[in-house]
Amino acid sequence: MLPWFAPVLAQLITLDVRDRNEGRYVVSADHRYEAATRPGTTLRLHWPKYDLALGYNVSFLISPIDRAPRELLVFNTAQVDTAYRIRHVTVSLTSTASWGEVNLLVAGLQNPNPPTAANPDPVNGGTNPNVGMPNAGTPDTTGTGTGTGTGTGTATGTGAPGTTTGTTAQGANPRLPPENKAVRYQTSATTLRVADQTTRELRLSAFAKYTTSGGLNDRSLINYPVAHGTSLGADATHTWRFTGRDTFVTTSTGQHTWSSNRNLATSLITTELWTHRFDRRFSTITNLGLSLTRISQPDGLVAYSIFPDFAAGVSYQTRVGRGQFSCQTSAYSTPVLDPLRATVDPQVGIRGNLRFAQDRFASTLTGNAGVSIASSQVNEGAFDSYQALFLNSFRLSDWAEIDAGARVVQLQYQGAAFVPFSYAGFVGLEFGYLVPLQGRVKR
C-alpha cells in the first residue's frame, strides 16, 4: 500500500522553511545594539475536504552585543491550524502558543513587519490595534471582530483599519510599567469556529475561544500573574454586490466573555460597510455601525456603553516610471475587547500606508495612532498607542531578501507614559523556501 500512498501525499504536502537574521540599534529606556535570528518552518497538508498546517519558529536574541553583561533570550512559537469542510459547512480549530524569554519594554521594536491589521503584534502576529505594545500576548487571529480589516472571520472588506478583538496588556498589571529586563513569559490562544456559507451572500458562524497569558516563574509572576479568559459568540455577514463598483457588507456579532478576574463582558456590534471603486486606481471605503456593551465587575459595578463603530478610508495606486506606487489612509473609531480581562476600550485613530515597488526593490512607510476615549470610571483597559515603520527591501534572489529601516513605538496608559517614545534602526537578511514534496523550489 505504501508505494501507492506516497505519490498521493506528494500532491498534498508543502514545506515552508524560513530564517530571518537582524541587527539593530535600540533606543528606549537606554540604548543598545542587538542581534537576532529567527528560523522557522511550516508544514501544510491539503485534501479536498481537510487542511492541516503545523508551524514552529524560535527566536534567538543576543542583547546587548556592545557591552557586558550579555543575555541570550530564546522565545518559541508553535501553531496548529486545521479545518474540515462538509459541503458548505467548515469546522476549524486554530491554536497558537508562545513561551520563553522576552524584554516586554522593547518587544515592539523587534518585529520586521509593518504594523497592520493583519500583523500588528510584535511577538506573535495577529490582530491587536495596540500595535507593537508590550504584554500584547496572543491576539485574536480568528477575525471575530466587527470591523473592516481583511481576514477570514467577520472582518471583511479591504483597505479600512481592522477593528478586531485584539488585546491590551494581557496578563499584566498596567499600573506597573514593564521593566527594562528579560522575563519568562507565556501566552496562548485556541479558537474553535463553525461556519456555514448558507448562501452565496450570507455567512453564519459561531465560535469559542480560550486565551491565557502570564509569567513562567516566580519572579515574572509578581508583575505578570497568569490570567485567562473564555469567549463565546456568533456572527453573521451578508455581502451584496450592488454593481461592479459598489459592494455592501452587513455584519452583526454577539459575544460574551468571562475573565479570570471575574469580570463579565457582553457586546453586540452591527456594522454596514460600503466599498466604492471609482476606477482601477482609486477606491473608497466607508463603515458605519453601533456597538452595545455591558460590563460587570466583581465589586458590583455594572457599566453600559453605546459607541459608534466607524471607518472611512481611501486607496490609490498608479504607475510611477517603471514602478508601482500605492497609498491608503483611513480614520476609525471602534471598541477593542480584551478577552483576558473582559474589558472594552473605545478607541479612535488614524492609519496610513505608502508603498513604492519596482523590480526587486520596495519601500514602505506605515503608521498608526490609536487613542482611548474611555471615561475615568471604566478605563481599566485604556491605552493610547503610536507606532510607525519605514522599510526598504531588495530581493537578492528567489530565496533571499535584504532590508533596512526603522521602527517607532510609544504607549500610554490612562494618559501616563507606559512605554516611553522608543525607536530602532535595523538591517535584516531573510531566507525562505516553499518546497512542494514534488516540483521545483519556489519562494
C-alpha positions as CSV (number, residue, x, y, z in Angstrom):
1,M,0.0,0.0,0.0
2,L,2.9,2.4,0.8
3,P,4.1,2.7,-2.9
4,W,0.6,3.8,-3.9
5,F,0.2,6.2,-0.9
6,A,3.5,8.0,-1.4
7,P,2.7,9.7,-4.7
8,V,-0.7,10.8,-3.3
9,L,1.0,12.5,-0.5
10,A,3.4,14.2,-2.9
11,Q,0.5,16.3,-4.2
12,L,-0.7,17.3,-0.7
13,I,2.3,18.4,1.3
14,T,4.4,21.6,1.1
15,L,7.1,22.7,3.5
16,D,7.9,26.4,4.1
17,V,11.3,26.9,5.7
18,R,12.5,30.4,6.6
19,D,15.2,32.2,8.6
20,R,15.5,35.9,9.4
21,N,18.7,37.5,10.7
22,E,18.7,41.0,12.0
23,G,21.0,43.5,13.7
24,R,19.5,46.7,15.2
25,Y,20.2,49.7,17.4
26,V,17.5,50.2,20.0
27,V,16.8,53.4,21.9
28,S,14.2,53.2,24.7
29,A,14.9,53.5,28.5
30,D,18.6,53.0,27.4
31,H,20.3,52.3,24.1
32,R,21.8,49.1,22.9
33,Y,22.9,47.0,19.9
34,E,21.1,43.7,19.4
35,A,21.5,40.7,17.1
36,A,18.7,38.2,16.4
37,T,17.9,35.2,14.2
38,R,14.5,33.6,13.8
39,P,14.4,30.2,12.0
40,G,11.0,28.6,11.4
41,T,9.1,26.1,9.4
42,T,5.5,25.4,8.4
43,L,4.2,22.0,7.1
44,R,1.0,22.2,5.2
45,L,-1.2,19.3,4.2
46,H,-4.2,19.7,1.9
47,W,-7.0,17.3,0.9
48,P,-10.3,18.2,-0.9
49,K,-12.1,18.4,2.5
50,Y,-9.4,18.8,5.0
51,D,-6.5,21.2,5.7
52,L,-3.7,21.0,8.3
53,A,-0.8,23.3,9.0
54,L,1.8,22.8,11.7
55,G,4.2,25.7,12.3
56,Y,7.1,26.4,14.7
57,N,9.7,29.1,15.0
58,V,12.2,30.1,17.6
59,S,13.9,33.5,18.1
60,F,17.4,33.7,19.5
61,L,18.3,37.3,20.6
62,I,21.6,38.5,22.0
63,S,21.2,41.8,23.8
64,P,23.2,43.9,24.2
65,I,26.1,42.9,22.0
66,D,28.2,46.1,22.6
67,R,28.7,45.6,26.3
68,A,28.5,43.2,29.2
69,P,26.5,41.6,30.7
70,R,25.0,40.0,27.6
71,E,21.9,37.9,27.6
72,L,20.7,35.2,25.2
73,L,16.9,35.3,25.0
74,V,15.0,32.4,23.5
75,F,11.4,32.7,22.5
76,N,9.3,29.9,20.9
77,T,6.1,30.0,19.0
78,A,4.1,26.9,17.8
79,Q,0.9,26.9,15.9
80,V,-1.7,24.4,14.7
81,D,-4.4,25.3,12.1
82,T,-6.9,22.7,10.9
83,A,-10.1,22.9,9.0
84,Y,-12.7,20.3,7.8
85,R,-15.3,21.1,5.2
86,I,-18.6,19.3,4.9
87,R,-20.4,20.8,1.8
88,H,-20.9,24.5,2.8
89,V,-20.0,24.0,6.5
90,T,-16.4,24.5,7.7
91,V,-15.2,23.4,11.2
92,S,-11.8,25.0,12.0
93,L,-9.5,24.9,15.0
94,T,-6.6,27.3,15.5
95,S,-4.2,27.1,18.4
96,T,-1.1,29.3,19.0
97,A,1.3,29.1,21.9
98,S,4.4,31.2,22.7
99,W,6.8,30.9,25.6
100,G,10.3,31.9,26.6
101,E,12.2,35.0,27.5
102,V,11.3,38.4,26.2
103,N,12.0,42.1,27.2
104,L,8.5,43.4,27.1
105,L,9.6,47.1,27.2
106,V,11.2,46.9,23.7
107,A,9.2,44.0,22.2
108,G,7.5,46.3,19.8
109,L,10.9,47.2,18.2
110,Q,11.8,43.6,17.4
111,N,9.5,42.7,14.5
112,P,10.4,43.2,10.9
113,N,6.9,43.5,9.6
114,P,4.9,46.7,9.4
115,P,2.1,47.2,12.0
116,T,-1.1,46.4,10.1
117,A,-4.5,45.0,10.9
118,A,-3.2,41.6,9.7
119,N,0.0,41.6,11.7
120,P,0.3,44.1,14.5
121,D,1.6,42.0,17.4
122,P,5.4,42.2,17.7
123,V,5.7,38.8,19.4
124,N,3.1,36.6,17.8
125,G,1.4,38.4,15.0
126,G,-2.4,38.8,14.7
127,T,-5.0,41.4,15.2
128,N,-4.3,43.8,18.0
129,P,-4.9,47.5,17.4
130,N,-2.3,48.3,20.0
131,V,0.5,47.5,17.6
132,G,3.8,46.5,18.9
133,M,2.9,47.1,22.5
134,P,4.5,45.2,25.5
135,N,2.4,42.4,27.1
136,A,0.3,42.2,23.9
137,G,0.1,38.4,24.4
138,T,-1.6,36.3,21.8
139,P,-4.1,38.4,19.7
140,D,-7.4,37.3,18.2
141,T,-6.5,35.8,14.9
142,T,-9.9,34.4,14.1
143,G,-11.4,37.6,12.6
144,T,-14.2,37.7,15.3
145,G,-14.1,41.4,15.4
146,T,-16.7,43.6,13.7
147,G,-14.6,46.0,11.7
148,T,-13.3,46.2,8.2
149,G,-9.9,44.7,8.2
150,T,-9.1,41.8,6.0
151,G,-9.4,38.3,7.4
152,T,-11.2,35.0,7.5
153,G,-13.8,36.0,10.1
154,T,-16.4,38.7,10.1
155,A,-13.8,41.4,9.5
156,T,-14.5,41.7,5.8
157,G,-13.6,44.1,3.1
158,T,-10.3,45.8,2.2
159,G,-8.4,48.9,2.9
160,A,-10.0,50.2,6.2
161,P,-8.5,49.6,9.6
162,G,-9.0,46.3,11.2
163,T,-11.2,46.8,14.3
164,T,-11.0,43.3,15.6
165,T,-11.0,41.9,19.1
166,G,-7.3,42.4,20.0
167,T,-5.8,42.5,23.4
168,T,-4.1,45.2,25.5
169,A,-1.5,44.4,28.2
170,Q,-2.8,40.8,28.6
171,G,-2.0,39.2,31.9
172,A,-0.1,42.3,33.2
173,N,-0.8,44.9,35.8
174,P,-0.9,48.1,33.8
175,R,0.0,50.1,36.9
176,L,3.4,48.6,36.8
177,P,5.2,49.5,33.5
178,P,7.4,46.8,32.1
179,E,10.9,46.7,33.4
180,N,13.9,47.0,31.1
181,K,14.9,43.4,31.6
182,A,14.0,39.9,30.3
183,V,11.2,38.0,31.8
184,R,9.9,34.5,31.3
185,Y,6.5,34.8,29.7
186,Q,3.9,32.6,28.0
187,T,0.8,33.3,26.0
188,S,-1.6,31.1,24.1
189,A,-5.0,31.2,22.3
190,T,-7.2,28.5,21.0
191,T,-10.3,29.1,18.8
192,L,-12.9,26.7,17.6
193,R,-15.2,28.0,14.8
194,V,-18.1,26.5,12.9
195,A,-19.0,28.5,9.8
196,D,-21.9,27.9,7.4
197,Q,-21.8,29.5,3.9
198,T,-25.6,29.4,3.9
199,T,-25.9,31.2,0.5
200,R,-23.5,32.9,-1.8
201,E,-24.2,36.2,0.0
202,L,-24.8,35.0,3.6
203,R,-22.2,33.5,6.0
204,L,-23.1,32.4,9.6
205,S,-20.7,31.3,12.2
206,A,-20.3,30.5,15.9
207,F,-17.0,30.5,17.8
208,A,-15.5,29.6,21.2
209,K,-12.1,30.9,22.3
210,Y,-9.8,30.4,25.3
211,T,-6.9,32.7,25.9
212,T,-4.2,32.7,28.7
213,S,-1.2,34.7,29.4
214,G,1.3,35.4,32.2
215,G,4.7,34.7,33.7
216,L,6.5,31.4,33.8
217,N,8.4,31.7,37.0
218,D,8.1,33.2,40.5
219,R,9.9,36.4,39.6
220,S,7.8,37.1,36.4
221,L,4.6,36.2,38.1
222,I,4.9,39.1,40.5
223,N,4.3,41.6,37.7
224,Y,2.6,39.3,35.2
225,P,0.2,37.0,37.0
226,V,-1.4,34.3,34.9
227,A,-4.8,35.4,33.5
228,H,-7.2,33.6,31.3
229,G,-10.5,34.4,29.5
230,T,-13.2,32.5,27.7
231,S,-15.3,33.9,24.9
232,L,-18.4,32.5,23.2
233,G,-20.1,34.3,20.3
234,A,-21.8,34.2,16.9
235,D,-21.7,36.4,13.9
236,A,-23.4,36.8,10.5
237,T,-22.1,38.5,7.4
238,H,-24.2,39.4,4.3
239,T,-22.4,40.6,1.1
240,W,-24.4,42.4,-1.6
241,R,-22.5,43.3,-4.8
242,F,-24.8,46.2,-5.9
243,T,-22.8,47.0,-9.0
244,G,-19.4,46.2,-10.4
245,R,-18.1,49.2,-8.4
246,D,-20.2,49.1,-5.3
247,T,-20.3,46.4,-2.6
248,F,-22.2,46.4,0.7
249,V,-21.3,44.2,3.6
250,T,-23.6,43.9,6.7
251,T,-22.0,42.3,9.8
252,S,-23.5,41.5,13.2
253,T,-21.5,40.0,16.1
254,G,-22.6,39.0,19.5
255,Q,-20.1,37.9,22.1
256,H,-19.9,37.1,25.8
257,T,-16.5,36.9,27.7
258,W,-15.6,35.5,31.1
259,S,-12.3,36.6,32.7
260,S,-10.3,35.0,35.5
261,N,-10.6,38.3,37.3
262,R,-14.4,37.6,37.4
263,N,-15.2,40.4,35.0
264,L,-18.0,39.7,32.5
265,A,-18.4,41.5,29.2
266,T,-21.3,41.2,26.7
267,S,-21.2,43.0,23.4
268,L,-23.4,43.3,20.3
269,I,-22.0,45.1,17.2
270,T,-23.7,45.7,13.9
271,T,-21.9,47.5,11.0
272,E,-22.6,48.4,7.4
273,L,-19.6,48.5,5.1
274,W,-19.6,50.2,1.7
275,T,-16.8,50.0,-0.8
276,H,-16.8,52.0,-4.0
277,R,-14.3,51.8,-6.8
278,F,-14.1,54.9,-8.9
279,D,-11.7,53.3,-11.4
280,R,-8.7,50.9,-11.4
281,R,-6.7,53.4,-9.4
282,F,-8.9,55.0,-6.8
283,S,-11.4,53.5,-4.3
284,T,-13.1,54.4,-1.1
285,I,-14.4,52.5,1.9
286,T,-17.0,53.6,4.5
287,N,-18.1,51.7,7.5
288,L,-20.9,52.7,9.9
289,G,-22.1,50.8,12.9
290,L,-23.1,50.7,16.5
291,S,-21.7,48.8,19.5
292,L,-23.7,48.0,22.6
293,T,-21.6,46.7,25.6
294,R,-22.4,45.6,29.1
295,I,-19.5,45.1,31.6
296,S,-19.9,43.8,35.2
297,Q,-17.2,43.6,37.8
298,P,-17.0,41.5,41.0
299,D,-17.4,44.7,43.2
300,G,-20.9,45.1,41.8
301,L,-20.2,47.8,39.3
302,V,-22.2,47.4,36.1
303,A,-21.5,49.7,33.1
304,Y,-23.3,50.1,29.8
305,S,-21.9,51.8,26.8
306,I,-23.1,52.7,23.3
307,F,-20.2,53.5,20.9
308,P,-20.1,54.2,17.2
309,D,-18.1,51.8,15.0
310,F,-16.9,53.9,12.2
311,A,-14.2,53.8,9.5
312,A,-13.6,55.9,6.4
313,G,-10.6,55.4,4.1
314,V,-9.3,55.9,0.6
315,S,-6.9,53.8,-1.6
316,Y,-4.9,54.9,-4.6
317,Q,-2.4,53.3,-6.8
318,T,-0.6,54.3,-10.0
319,R,2.5,53.7,-12.0
320,V,5.5,55.9,-11.4
321,G,8.2,55.4,-14.0
322,R,8.7,51.6,-14.2
323,G,7.4,51.1,-10.6
324,Q,4.1,50.9,-8.8
325,F,3.0,53.4,-6.2
326,S,0.1,52.8,-3.8
327,C,-1.2,54.7,-0.7
328,Q,-4.0,54.0,1.8
329,T,-5.2,56.1,4.6
330,S,-8.2,55.7,7.0
331,A,-9.7,57.0,10.2
332,Y,-11.7,54.9,12.6
333,S,-13.5,54.6,15.9
334,T,-14.1,51.2,17.4
335,P,-14.4,49.3,20.7
336,V,-11.5,47.0,21.4
337,L,-12.2,43.9,23.5
338,D,-9.6,42.4,25.9
339,P,-10.6,38.8,26.1
340,L,-8.3,38.2,29.2
341,R,-9.7,40.9,31.4
342,A,-13.2,41.2,29.8
343,T,-12.8,45.0,29.3
344,V,-13.7,47.1,26.3
345,D,-11.7,50.1,25.3
346,P,-13.4,52.6,22.9
347,Q,-10.7,54.0,20.6
348,V,-10.4,56.5,17.8
349,G,-7.4,56.6,15.5
350,I,-5.9,57.1,12.1
351,R,-3.8,54.7,10.0
352,G,-1.8,55.1,6.8
353,N,0.4,53.3,4.4
354,L,2.7,54.4,1.5
355,R,4.5,51.9,-0.8
356,F,6.6,52.0,-3.9
357,A,7.9,48.9,-5.7
358,Q,10.0,48.5,-8.8
359,D,11.5,45.3,-10.0
360,R,13.3,43.8,-6.9
361,F,13.1,46.9,-4.8
362,A,10.3,48.0,-2.4
363,S,9.9,50.9,0.1
364,T,7.1,51.1,2.6
365,L,6.1,53.7,5.2
366,T,3.3,52.6,7.6
367,G,1.9,54.4,10.7
368,N,-0.9,54.1,13.2
369,A,-2.2,56.1,16.1
370,G,-5.0,54.9,18.4
371,V,-6.3,56.9,21.3
372,S,-8.7,55.7,24.0
373,I,-11.7,57.8,24.9
374,A,-12.9,55.7,27.8
375,S,-14.3,57.6,30.8
376,S,-12.4,57.7,34.1
377,Q,-14.9,55.4,35.7
378,V,-14.4,52.5,33.2
379,N,-10.9,53.0,31.9
380,E,-9.1,49.9,33.2
381,G,-8.1,48.9,29.7
382,A,-7.5,52.5,28.3
383,F,-4.3,52.5,26.2
384,D,-3.1,55.0,23.7
385,S,-0.7,53.6,21.1
386,Y,1.5,55.2,18.5
387,Q,3.7,53.2,16.1
388,A,5.4,53.6,12.7
389,L,7.6,51.6,10.4
390,F,9.9,52.6,7.5
391,L,11.2,49.6,5.5
392,N,13.3,49.3,2.4
393,S,13.8,45.8,0.9
394,F,15.7,44.3,-2.0
395,R,15.2,40.8,-3.3
396,L,18.5,39.3,-4.0
397,S,17.1,36.1,-5.5
398,D,14.0,33.9,-5.4
399,W,15.0,32.7,-1.9
400,A,16.9,35.7,-0.3
401,E,16.0,39.3,0.6
402,I,17.8,42.1,2.4
403,D,16.1,45.0,4.1
404,A,16.8,48.0,6.3
405,G,14.6,50.6,8.1
406,A,13.4,52.0,11.4
407,R,10.6,51.4,13.9
408,V,8.9,53.7,16.3
409,V,6.7,52.8,19.3
410,Q,5.1,54.6,22.2
411,L,2.3,53.5,24.6
412,Q,0.4,55.4,27.2
413,Y,-1.9,54.1,29.9
414,Q,-4.7,56.4,31.2
415,G,-2.7,59.4,29.8
416,A,0.6,58.5,31.5
417,A,3.7,57.1,29.8
418,F,3.7,53.3,29.9
419,V,6.3,52.7,27.3
420,P,8.3,55.8,26.5
421,F,9.0,57.0,23.0
422,S,11.3,54.4,21.6
423,Y,12.8,53.7,18.2
424,A,15.1,51.3,16.5
425,G,17.1,51.2,13.3
426,F,17.7,47.7,11.8
427,V,19.3,45.7,8.9
428,G,17.9,42.3,8.1
429,L,18.6,39.3,5.8
430,E,15.9,36.8,5.2
431,F,16.0,33.4,3.5
432,G,12.8,31.5,2.5
433,Y,11.9,28.3,0.6
434,L,8.5,27.0,-0.2
435,V,9.1,23.3,-1.2
436,P,6.5,21.0,-2.6
437,L,7.2,17.3,-2.0
438,Q,7.5,17.1,-5.7
439,G,8.3,20.0,-8.1
440,R,10.7,22.9,-8.2
441,V,11.5,25.1,-5.3
442,K,9.6,28.4,-5.0
443,R,9.9,31.3,-2.7
